[in-house]
Amino acid sequence: MEYRVKTDVLPSGEKWFDGYDPSTGNLLDGKRYENWPKDELQFSIDKVQDDIVESAKAAASVGRNVEFRVKTEYGAAKMKEILAAYNDTLSRLNRPTIENVIIRKHP
């Protein structure tokens, strides 16, 4: 069941998540990444980064974490790598990093 979050941090005024876990309070976002994103396709890295940032901002605007549940170890590892690189850039710019993201492989 999809879960809608109303937010003022996105132009649409809302963000749809794949669900909500009442035991943790996390907003859930499932990803079926198998061989995606690919290092040689910069647009795929950029798309995943944008998705992480948008979801994190929307979740933070309502005081929640976002939990990405990724189909494969590869996809989860790539998402973690992208988030780490993004946070490294933010740190070098003395800007707050994104801390409300959980990424894990999920069957």
N, C-alpha and C positions, 0 to 999 in steps of 0.2 A: 504494500500500500504506500503510495507516495505521500509525502508530508511537506506542506507548504509553510514557508517562513516569510512573513512580511518583514521587509527591511528597507531602510532608507539609504543603504550603501550601494544599491544597484539601481540602475536607471529604470528597470521594470517594476521596482518596488516589491519584488518577491523573488524567492529562490525555492525551487522544488528539490527535495531530497528524496532518496529512495525509501526512507523510513526514519523511525525514531526508536531508540532503545530506552525504555522507561527505567531499566535497572541501572543504567549509567548516565542517562540524560544526554547521550550523544546523538547527534543527527547522523544518519547513515547514508553513505553514497557508495553504491556498488560499481565496480569496474571489471570488465571482462578482458582486460589487457592480456594478450598472450605474447605476441611479438611486437609490442607497441608500448611506448614510443621507441623510435629508432634513432640512435646517435647521428646517423648520416642524414637524417631528415629533420633539420632544425625546426621546421614548422610543427612537427609532432611534439618535440620538447616544449616549444612555446605554448602549444595548445594545452598540454597537461599542466604546465606551470600556471597558466591562466585559470584553469579549472580549479586547481588547488587553492589559489589565492582568492578567487571569487567565493568558493564554498567556505573557506576559513573566515573571510570577512562577514559573510552573511550569518554564519553560526555565531561568531563573536558578537555581532550586533544584538543577539538575543541571549547572550551569556552562555553559549554552549560550545562544546567541542564538535568537530566533524570527524567521523571515523570512516575512512575509506576502506572498504572490504574488496580486496583485489583477487581475481581468480587464480593468478599464478605468482610464484615466487619472483620470477623475472619482472613482472609488472609492478609488484610491490617494491622490489629493490630499486627499479628505475624511478618510481615516484618518490621514494625516500631520497635518492640521489638528487633529483631535481629540487626538492624542497630544501635540502641542505645547501645546495649551490645558491638558491634564491636567498636563504637566510644569511649566508656568508656575504653576499652582495649588500644586503640591508645593513649588516653589522659594519661593513667597511664605510658605509655612508652615514653611520651613527643614527640609523633609523630602527625602530622597534622590529623585532623579528616575529615571525608567525609561530606561535607556540601551542595553538589549540587544534592541532592536526594529529590524528592517529592513523597510521597506515599499516595494514596487516594483510597477509594472505588469508583468504577465507574460501572454504570449499564451495 
